[in-house]
């Protein structure tokens, strides 16, 4: 195999004023990474900046910048190489010094760095390398860098076709490396696999099968627990149920991860100091559940359910039936669709519900708008700001402080994201070349303004997936499932004619539980969904213990 030319390798740039620190870091880098990266050591920020400028002009890739704190250098790296990772070098133990701690927090809050990196010791320092390799892995995922430079899959399609975008999003959320080729023809998109096969206009089940995911459901056995939905709540339930010996099946109609799977960065989830993408977190949870023995039916949709004497029958499209002794509903929610005059032709190609990493990258140099005032809108706008030339958040309220975490507001300000308050999108339009403008109304004055826009990302409201459930499962007027005390409070004894009270996460049908966003009154946070998915398994065990094992 021909070795890649050094000039074609991604860059790792080191800039440190201290000769000692520079020598220690360079030594560790040059021992581990020269086969896959070109390592450039600069004695000062000016030399490092010259390297970045040259790399940008020659269309090279910057994977990682390590510096001891030059803010303009970090800013240049972020501007020239949006996917690059940037680390502030600090001495071991210096985090206890107020000046160092303040510097780290300021640079993190202003998006200049992704993490701090402790200067390694003279001997082998695996702690240093763990940080470096995690940053490199994050860069590879963000940049869509292909291992070995060769794509596993090539997606070819016209950008105006929503299905082209859907295929890219599905593969991205499944963490499958792929290459995109834009076709001028409006013919159906096709997918070329590594073995040479070509799938023409494949549906998600064909894609899942092609990348090695199981799409089958067990129709000839009785499972202990069927989990409907593989978002954070469903994945957590799968991990705990399978690890505790339950025969567990998870049925997911789309990609693993649910709504959270499209989040570019979750900063406030326990254990991930630099944050974690929704796709990465979902894949970790999926692998964890799978190694405990949970089975997954990918891209399969449950379309109906009925109660039998000793089990529940789940109808899975198109014509399969799964029998389960208990059921956990973790179907989550999707963003509510807006009825906007003139924008329907671009839904799926320039108007998106939620923001995936692959769609964010496609906005390089463009003017984009985000509708929504919650954390998901803030995360979306922040990720879009890495690539787009202009990002504006449109929010109905007077400020973001009512619905968004302060750390996100601070980062949005630092990233130059424009906040348009007391406003709403009422229309828009474009041409065959795509969306080109929005109509935004001021809610105070009622005046409309036409603004240029190449893409609109909508992250407001939530609609649960519960229309397929039987009437016996009580829901509120919006479709959210009632659980626990709410079943008795609103349905009374007619809804729950049993001697024991319903468990905290149990629906009006014994043995059917609801967790995460689909449950009424749940806190719409990833951590809360994971918590409910974890604790519901004890209630499942208690319910199964009431029943004589069926065979």
Secondary structure as a PSIPRED ss2 file (coil, helix, strand):
# PSIPRED VFORMAT (PSIPRED V4.0)

   1 X C   1.000  0.000  0.000
   2 X C   1.000  0.000  0.000
   3 X C   1.000  0.000  0.000
   4 X C   1.000  0.000  0.000
   5 X C   1.000  0.000  0.000
   6 X H   0.000  1.000  0.000
   7 X H   0.000  1.000  0.000
   8 X H   0.000  1.000  0.000
   9 X C   1.000  0.000  0.000
  10 X E   0.000  0.000  1.000
  11 X E   0.000  0.000  1.000
  12 X E   0.000  0.000  1.000
  13 X E   0.000  0.000  1.000
  14 X E   0.000  0.000  1.000
  15 X E   0.000  0.000  1.000
  16 X C   1.000  0.000  0.000
  17 X C   1.000  0.000  0.000
  18 X C   1.000  0.000  0.000
  19 X H   0.000  1.000  0.000
  20 X H   0.000  1.000  0.000
  21 X H   0.000  1.000  0.000
  22 X H   0.000  1.000  0.000
  23 X H   0.000  1.000  0.000
  24 X H   0.000  1.000  0.000
  25 X H   0.000  1.000  0.000
  26 X H   0.000  1.000  0.000
  27 X H   0.000  1.000  0.000
  28 X H   0.000  1.000  0.000
  29 X H   0.000  1.000  0.000
  30 X H   0.000  1.000  0.000
  31 X H   0.000  1.000  0.000
  32 X H   0.000  1.000  0.000
  33 X C   1.000  0.000  0.000
  34 X C   1.000  0.000  0.000
  35 X C   1.000  0.000  0.000
  36 X C   1.000  0.000  0.000
  37 X E   0.000  0.000  1.000
  38 X E   0.000  0.000  1.000
  39 X E   0.000  0.000  1.000
  40 X E   0.000  0.000  1.000
  41 X E   0.000  0.000  1.000
  42 X E   0.000  0.000  1.000
  43 X C   1.000  0.000  0.000
  44 X C   1.000  0.000  0.000
  45 X H   0.000  1.000  0.000
  46 X H   0.000  1.000  0.000
  47 X H   0.000  1.000  0.000
  48 X H   0.000  1.000  0.000
  49 X H   0.000  1.000  0.000
  50 X H   0.000  1.000  0.000
  51 X H   0.000  1.000  0.000
  52 X H   0.000  1.000  0.000
  53 X H   0.000  1.000  0.000
  54 X H   0.000  1.000  0.000
  55 X H   0.000  1.000  0.000
  56 X H   0.000  1.000  0.000
  57 X H   0.000  1.000  0.000
  58 X C   1.000  0.000  0.000
  59 X C   1.000  0.000  0.000
  60 X C   1.000  0.000  0.000
  61 X C   1.000  0.000  0.000
  62 X E   0.000  0.000  1.000
  63 X E   0.000  0.000  1.000
  64 X E   0.000  0.000  1.000
  65 X E   0.000  0.000  1.000
  66 X E   0.000  0.000  1.000
  67 X E   0.000  0.000  1.000
  68 X C   1.000  0.000  0.000
  69 X C   1.000  0.000  0.000
  70 X C   1.000  0.000  0.000
  71 X H   0.000  1.000  0.000
  72 X H   0.000  1.000  0.000
  73 X H   0.000  1.000  0.000
  74 X H   0.000  1.000  0.000
  75 X H   0.000  1.000  0.000
  76 X H   0.000  1.000  0.000
  77 X H   0.000  1.000  0.000
  78 X H   0.000  1.000  0.000
  79 X H   0.000  1.000  0.000
  80 X H   0.000  1.000  0.000
  81 X C   1.000  0.000  0.000
  82 X C   1.000  0.000  0.000
  83 X C   1.000  0.000  0.000
  84 X C   1.000  0.000  0.000
  85 X E   0.000  0.000  1.000
  86 X E   0.000  0.000  1.000
  87 X E   0.000  0.000  1.000
  88 X E   0.000  0.000  1.000
  89 X E   0.000  0.000  1.000
  90 X E   0.000  0.000  1.000
  91 X C   1.000  0.000  0.000
  92 X C   1.000  0.000  0.000
  93 X C   1.000  0.000  0.000
  94 X H   0.000  1.000  0.000
  95 X H   0.000  1.000  0.000
  96 X H   0.000  1.000  0.000
  97 X C   1.000  0.000  0.000
  98 X H   0.000  1.000  0.000
  99 X H   0.000  1.000  0.000
 100 X H   0.000  1.000  0.000
 101 X H   0.000  1.000  0.000
 102 X H   0.000  1.000  0.000
 103 X H   0.000  1.000  0.000
 104 X H   0.000  1.000  0.000
 105 X H   0.000  1.000  0.000
 106 X H   0.000  1.000  0.000
 107 X H   0.000  1.000  0.000
 108 X H   0.000  1.000  0.000
 109 X H   0.000  1.000  0.000
 110 X C   1.000  0.000  0.000
 111 X C   1.000  0.000  0.000
 112 X C   1.000  0.000  0.000
 113 X C   1.000  0.000  0.000
 114 X C   1.000  0.000  0.000
 115 X E   0.000  0.000  1.000
 116 X E   0.000  0.000  1.000
 117 X E   0.000  0.000  1.000
 118 X E   0.000  0.000  1.000
 119 X C   1.000  0.000  0.000
 120 X C   1.000  0.000  0.000
 121 X C   1.000  0.000  0.000
 122 X C   1.000  0.000  0.000
 123 X C   1.000  0.000  0.000
 124 X C   1.000  0.000  0.000
 125 X C   1.000  0.000  0.000
 126 X H   0.000  1.000  0.000
 127 X H   0.000  1.000  0.000
 128 X H   0.000  1.000  0.000
 129 X H   0.000  1.000  0.000
 130 X H   0.000  1.000  0.000
 131 X H   0.000  1.000  0.000
 132 X H   0.000  1.000  0.000
 133 X H   0.000  1.000  0.000
 134 X H   0.000  1.000  0.000
 135 X H   0.000  1.000  0.000
 136 X H   0.000  1.000  0.000
 137 X H   0.000  1.000  0.000
 138 X H   0.000  1.000  0.000
 139 X H   0.000  1.000  0.000
 140 X H   0.000  1.000  0.000
 141 X H   0.000  1.000  0.000
 142 X H   0.000  1.000  0.000
 143 X H   0.000  1.000  0.000
 144 X C   1.000  0.000  0.000
 145 X C   1.000  0.000  0.000
 146 X C   1.000  0.000  0.000
 147 X H   0.000  1.000  0.000
 148 X H   0.000  1.000  0.000
 149 X H   0.000  1.000  0.000
 150 X C   1.000  0.000  0.000
 151 X C   1.000  0.000  0.000
 152 X C   1.000  0.000  0.000
 153 X E   0.000  0.000  1.000
 154 X E   0.000  0.000  1.000
 155 X E   0.000  0.000  1.000
 156 X E   0.000  0.000  1.000
 157 X E   0.000  0.000  1.000
 158 X C   1.000  0.000  0.000
 159 X C   1.000  0.000  0.000
 160 X C   1.000  0.000  0.000
 161 X C   1.000  0.000  0.000
 162 X H   0.000  1.000  0.000
 163 X H   0.000  1.000  0.000
 164 X H   0.000  1.000  0.000
 165 X H   0.000  1.000  0.000
 166 X H   0.000  1.000  0.000
 167 X H   0.000  1.000  0.000
 168 X H   0.000  1.000  0.000
 169 X H   0.000  1.000  0.000
 170 X H   0.000  1.000  0.000
 171 X H   0.000  1.000  0.000
 172 X H   0.000  1.000  0.000
 173 X H   0.000  1.000  0.000
 174 X C   1.000  0.000  0.000
 175 X C   1.000  0.000  0.000
 176 X C   1.000  0.000  0.000
 177 X C   1.000  0.000  0.000
 178 X E   0.000  0.000  1.000
 179 X E   0.000  0.000  1.000
 180 X E   0.000  0.000  1.000
 181 X E   0.000  0.000  1.000
 182 X E   0.000  0.000  1.000
 183 X C   1.000  0.000  0.000
 184 X C   1.000  0.000  0.000
 185 X C   1.000  0.000  0.000
 186 X C   1.000  0.000  0.000
 187 X C   1.000  0.000  0.000
 188 X C   1.000  0.000  0.000
 189 X C   1.000  0.000  0.000
 190 X E   0.000  0.000  1.000
 191 X E   0.000  0.000  1.000
 192 X E   0.000  0.000  1.000
 193 X E   0.000  0.000  1.000
 194 X C   1.000  0.000  0.000
 195 X C   1.000  0.000  0.000
 196 X C   1.000  0.000  0.000
 197 X C   1.000  0.000  0.000
 198 X E   0.000  0.000  1.000
 199 X E   0.000  0.000  1.000
 200 X E   0.000  0.000  1.000
 201 X C   1.000  0.000  0.000
 202 X C   1.000  0.000  0.000
 203 X C   1.000  0.000  0.000
 204 X H   0.000  1.000  0.000
 205 X H   0.000  1.000  0.000
 206 X H   0.000  1.000  0.000
 207 X H   0.000  1.000  0.000
 208 X H   0.000  1.000  0.000
 209 X H   0.000  1.000  0.000
 210 X H   0.000  1.000  0.000
 211 X C   1.000  0.000  0.000
 212 X C   1.000  0.000  0.000
 213 X C   1.000  0.000  0.000
 214 X C   1.000  0.000  0.000
 215 X C   1.000  0.000  0.000
 216 X C   1.000  0.000  0.000
 217 X C   1.000  0.000  0.000
 218 X C   1.000  0.000  0.000
 219 X C   1.000  0.000  0.000
 220 X C   1.000  0.000  0.000
 221 X C   1.000  0.000  0.000
 222 X E   0.000  0.000  1.000
 223 X E   0.000  0.000  1.000
 224 X C   1.000  0.000  0.000
 225 X E   0.000  0.000  1.000
 226 X E   0.000  0.000  1.000
 227 X E   0.000  0.000  1.000
 228 X E   0.000  0.000  1.000
 229 X C   1.000  0.000  0.000
 230 X C   1.000  0.000  0.000
 231 X E   0.000  0.000  1.000
 232 X H   0.000  1.000  0.000
 233 X H   0.000  1.000  0.000
 234 X H   0.000  1.000  0.000
 235 X H   0.000  1.000  0.000
 236 X H   0.000  1.000  0.000
 237 X H   0.000  1.000  0.000
 238 X H   0.000  1.000  0.000
 239 X H   0.000  1.000  0.000
 240 X H   0.000  1.000  0.000
 241 X H   0.000  1.000  0.000
 242 X H   0.000  1.000  0.000
 243 X H   0.000  1.000  0.000
 244 X C   1.000  0.000  0.000
 245 X C   1.000  0.000  0.000
 246 X C   1.000  0.000  0.000
 247 X C   1.000  0.000  0.000
 248 X E   0.000  0.000  1.000
 249 X E   0.000  0.000  1.000
 250 X E   0.000  0.000  1.000
 251 X E   0.000  0.000  1.000
 252 X E   0.000  0.000  1.000
 253 X C   1.000  0.000  0.000
 254 X C   1.000  0.000  0.000
 255 X C   1.000  0.000  0.000
 256 X C   1.000  0.000  0.000
 257 X E   0.000  0.000  1.000
 258 X H   0.000  1.000  0.000
 259 X H   0.000  1.000  0.000
 260 X H   0.000  1.000  0.000
 261 X H   0.000  1.000  0.000
 262 X H   0.000  1.000  0.000
 263 X C   1.000  0.000  0.000
 264 X C   1.000  0.000  0.000
 265 X C   1.000  0.000  0.000
 266 X E   0.000  0.000  1.000
 267 X C   1.000  0.000  0.000
 268 X C   1.000  0.000  0.000
 269 X C   1.000  0.000  0.000
 270 X C   1.000  0.000  0.000
 271 X C   1.000  0.000  0.000
 272 X C   1.000  0.000  0.000
 273 X C   1.000  0.000  0.000
 274 X C   1.000  0.000  0.000
 275 X C   1.000  0.000  0.000
 276 X E   0.000  0.000  1.000
 277 X C   1.000  0.000  0.000
 278 X H   0.000  1.000  0.000
 279 X H   0.000  1.000  0.000
 280 X H   0.000  1.000  0.000
 281 X H   0.000  1.000  0.000
 282 X H   0.000  1.000  0.000
 283 X H   0.000  1.000  0.000
 284 X H   0.000  1.000  0.000
 285 X H   0.000  1.000  0.000
 286 X H   0.000  1.000  0.000
 287 X H   0.000  1.000  0.000
 288 X H   0.000  1.000  0.000
 289 X H   0.000  1.000  0.000
 290 X H   0.000  1.000  0.000
 291 X H   0.000  1.000  0.000
 292 X C   1.000  0.000  0.000
 293 X C   1.000  0.000  0.000
 294 X C   1.000  0.000  0.000
 295 X E   0.000  0.000  1.000
 296 X E   0.000  0.000  1.000
 297 X E   0.000  0.000  1.000
 298 X E   0.000  0.000  1.000
 299 X C   1.000  0.000  0.000
 300 X C   1.000  0.000  0.000
 301 X C   1.000  0.000  0.000
 302 X E   0.000  0.000  1.000
 303 X E   0.000  0.000  1.000
 304 X E   0.000  0.000  1.000
 305 X E   0.000  0.000  1.000
 306 X E   0.000  0.000  1.000
 307 X E   0.000  0.000  1.000
 308 X C   1.000  0.000  0.000
 309 X C   1.000  0.000  0.000
 310 X C   1.000  0.000  0.000
 311 X C   1.000  0.000  0.000
 312 X E   0.000  0.000  1.000
 313 X E   0.000  0.000  1.000
 314 X E   0.000  0.000  1.000
 315 X E   0.000  0.000  1.000
 316 X E   0.000  0.000  1.000
 317 X C   1.000  0.000  0.000
 318 X C   1.000  0.000  0.000
 319 X C   1.000  0.000  0.000
 320 X E   0.000  0.000  1.000
 321 X E   0.000  0.000  1.000
 322 X E   0.000  0.000  1.000
 323 X E   0.000  0.000  1.000
 324 X E   0.000  0.000  1.000
 325 X C   1.000  0.000  0.000
 326 X C   1.000  0.000  0.000
 327 X E   0.000  0.000  1.000
 328 X E   0.000  0.000  1.000
 329 X E   0.000  0.000  1.000
 330 X C   1.000  0.000  0.000
 331 X C   1.000  0.000  0.000
 332 X C   1.000  0.000  0.000
 333 X E   0.000  0.000  1.000
 334 X E   0.000  0.000  1.000
 335 X C   1.000  0.000  0.000
 336 X C   1.000  0.000  0.000
 337 X C   1.000  0.000  0.000
 338 X C   1.000  0.000  0.000
 339 X C   1.000  0.000  0.000
 340 X C   1.000  0.000  0.000
 341 X E   0.000  0.000  1.000
 342 X C   1.000  0.000  0.000
 343 X C   1.000  0.000  0.000
 344 X H   0.000  1.000  0.000
 345 X H   0.000  1.000  0.000
 346 X H   0.000  1.000  0.000
 347 X E   0.000  0.000  1.000
 348 X C   1.000  0.000  0.000
 349 X C   1.000  0.000  0.000
 350 X C   1.000  0.000  0.000
 351 X E   0.000  0.000  1.000
 352 X E   0.000  0.000  1.000
 353 X E   0.000  0.000  1.000
 354 X C   1.000  0.000  0.000
 355 X C   1.000  0.000  0.000
 356 X C   1.000  0.000  0.000
 357 X H   0.000  1.000  0.000
 358 X H   0.000  1.000  0.000
 359 X H   0.000  1.000  0.000
 360 X H   0.000  1.000  0.000
 361 X H   0.000  1.000  0.000
 362 X C   1.000  0.000  0.000
 363 X C   1.000  0.000  0.000
 364 X C   1.000  0.000  0.000
 365 X C   1.000  0.000  0.000
 366 X C   1.000  0.000  0.000
 367 X E   0.000  0.000  1.000
 368 X E   0.000  0.000  1.000
 369 X E   0.000  0.000  1.000
 370 X E   0.000  0.000  1.000
 371 X E   0.000  0.000  1.000
 372 X C   1.000  0.000  0.000
 373 X C   1.000  0.000  0.000
 374 X C   1.000  0.000  0.000
 375 X H   0.000  1.000  0.000
 376 X H   0.000  1.000  0.000
 377 X H   0.000  1.000  0.000
 378 X H   0.000  1.000  0.000
 379 X H   0.000  1.000  0.000
 380 X H   0.000  1.000  0.000
 381 X H   0.000  1.000  0.000
 382 X H   0.000  1.000  0.000
 383 X H   0.000  1.000  0.000
 384 X H   0.000  1.000  0.000
 385 X C   1.000  0.000  0.000
 386 X C   1.000  0.000  0.000
 387 X C   1.000  0.000  0.000
 388 X C   1.000  0.000  0.000
 389 X C   1.000  0.000  0.000
 390 X E   0.000  0.000  1.000
 391 X E   0.000  0.000  1.000
 392 X E   0.000  0.000  1.000
 393 X E   0.000  0.000  1.000
 394 X E   0.000  0.000  1.000
 395 X C   1.000  0.000  0.000
 396 X C   1.000  0.000  0.000
 397 X C   1.000  0.000  0.000
 398 X C   1.000  0.000  0.000
 399 X C   1.000  0.000  0.000
 400 X C   1.000  0.000  0.000
 401 X C   1.000  0.000  0.000
 402 X C   1.000  0.000  0.000
 403 X C   1.000  0.000  0.000
 404 X C   1.000  0.000  0.000
 405 X C   1.000  0.000  0.000
 406 X H   0.000  1.000  0.000
 407 X H   0.000  1.000  0.000
 408 X H   0.000  1.000  0.000
 409 X H   0.000  1.000  0.000
 410 X H   0.000  1.000  0.000
 411 X H   0.000  1.000  0.000
 412 X H   0.000  1.000  0.000
 413 X H   0.000  1.000  0.000
 414 X H   0.000  1.000  0.000
 415 X C   1.000  0.000  0.000
 416 X C   1.000  0.000  0.000
 417 X C   1.000  0.000  0.000
 418 X E   0.000  0.000  1.000
 419 X E   0.000  0.000  1.000
 420 X E   0.000  0.000  1.000
 421 X C   1.000  0.000  0.000
 422 X C   1.000  0.000  0.000
 423 X E   0.000  0.000  1.000
 424 X E   0.000  0.000  1.000
 425 X E   0.000  0.000  1.000
 426 X E   0.000  0.000  1.000
 427 X E   0.000  0.000  1.000
 428 X E   0.000  0.000  1.000
 429 X E   0.000  0.000  1.000
 430 X E   0.000  0.000  1.000
 431 X E   0.000  0.000  1.000
 432 X C   1.000  0.000  0.000
 433 X C   1.000  0.000  0.000
 434 X E   0.000  0.000  1.000
 435 X E   0.000  0.000  1.000
 436 X E   0.000  0.000  1.000
 437 X E   0.000  0.000  1.000
 438 X E   0.000  0.000  1.000
 439 X E   0.000  0.000  1.000
 440 X E   0.000  0.000  1.000
 441 X E   0.000  0.000  1.000
 442 X E   0.000  0.000  1.000
 443 X C   1.000  0.000  0.000
 444 X C   1.000  0.000  0.000
 445 X C   1.000  0.000  0.000
 446 X C   1.000  0.000  0.000
 447 X C   1.000  0.000  0.000
 448 X E   0.000  0.000  1.000
 449 X E   0.000  0.000  1.000
 450 X E   0.000  0.000  1.000
 451 X E   0.000  0.000  1.000
 452 X E   0.000  0.000  1.000
 453 X C   1.000  0.000  0.000
 454 X C   1.000  0.000  0.000
 455 X E   0.000  0.000  1.000
 456 X E   0.000  0.000  1.000
 457 X E   0.000  0.000  1.000
 458 X E   0.000  0.000  1.000
 459 X C   1.000  0.000  0.000
 460 X C   1.000  0.000  0.000
 461 X C   1.000  0.000  0.000
 462 X C   1.000  0.000  0.000
 463 X E   0.000  0.000  1.000
 464 X E   0.000  0.000  1.000
 465 X C   1.000  0.000  0.000
 466 X C   1.000  0.000  0.000
 467 X C   1.000  0.000  0.000
 468 X C   1.000  0.000  0.000
 469 X C   1.000  0.000  0.000
 470 X C   1.000  0.000  0.000
 471 X C   1.000  0.000  0.000
 472 X C   1.000  0.000  0.000
 473 X C   1.000  0.000  0.000
 474 X C   1.000  0.000  0.000
 475 X E   0.000  0.000  1.000
 476 X C   1.000  0.000  0.000
 477 X C   1.000  0.000  0.000
 478 X C   1.000  0.000  0.000
 479 X C   1.000  0.000  0.000
 480 X C   1.000  0.000  0.000
 481 X E   0.000  0.000  1.000
 482 X C   1.000  0.000  0.000
 483 X C   1.000  0.000  0.000
 484 X C   1.000  0.000  0.000
 485 X H   0.000  1.000  0.000
 486 X H   0.000  1.000  0.000
 487 X H   0.000  1.000  0.000
 488 X H   0.000  1.000  0.000
 489 X H   0.000  1.000  0.000
 490 X H   0.000  1.000  0.000
 491 X H   0.000  1.000  0.000
 492 X H   0.000  1.000  0.000
 493 X H   0.000  1.000  0.000
 494 X H   0.000  1.000  0.000
 495 X H   0.000  1.000  0.000
 496 X C   1.000  0.000  0.000
 497 X C   1.000  0.000  0.000
 498 X C   1.000  0.000  0.000
 499 X C   1.000  0.000  0.000
 500 X C   1.000  0.000  0.000
 501 X C   1.000  0.000  0.000
 502 X C   1.000  0.000  0.000
 503 X C   1.000  0.000  0.000
 504 X C   1.000  0.000  0.000
 505 X C   1.000  0.000  0.000
 506 X E   0.000  0.000  1.000
 507 X C   1.000  0.000  0.000
 508 X C   1.000  0.000  0.000
 509 X C   1.000  0.000  0.000
 510 X C   1.000  0.000  0.000
 511 X C   1.000  0.000  0.000
 512 X E   0.000  0.000  1.000
 513 X E   0.000  0.000  1.000
 514 X E   0.000  0.000  1.000
 515 X C   1.000  0.000  0.000
 516 X H   0.000  1.000  0.000
 517 X H   0.000  1.000  0.000
 518 X H   0.000  1.000  0.000
 519 X E   0.000  0.000  1.000
 520 X C   1.000  0.000  0.000
 521 X C   1.000  0.000  0.000
 522 X C   1.000  0.000  0.000
 523 X C   1.000  0.000  0.000
 524 X C   1.000  0.000  0.000
 525 X C   1.000  0.000  0.000
 526 X H   0.000  1.000  0.000
 527 X H   0.000  1.000  0.000
 528 X H   0.000  1.000  0.000
 529 X H   0.000  1.000  0.000
 530 X H   0.000  1.000  0.000
 531 X H   0.000  1.000  0.000
 532 X H   0.000  1.000  0.000
 533 X H   0.000  1.000  0.000
 534 X H   0.000  1.000  0.000
 535 X H   0.000  1.000  0.000
 536 X H   0.000  1.000  0.000
 537 X H   0.000  1.000  0.000
 538 X H   0.000  1.000  0.000
 539 X H   0.000  1.000  0.000
 540 X H   0.000  1.000  0.000
 541 X H   0.000  1.000  0.000
 542 X H   0.000  1.000  0.000
 543 X H   0.000  1.000  0.000
 544 X H   0.000  1.000  0.000
 545 X H   0.000  1.000  0.000
 546 X H   0.000  1.000  0.000
 547 X C   1.000  0.000  0.000
 548 X C   1.000  0.000  0.000
 549 X C   1.000  0.000  0.000
 550 X C   1.000  0.000  0.000
 551 X C   1.000  0.000  0.000
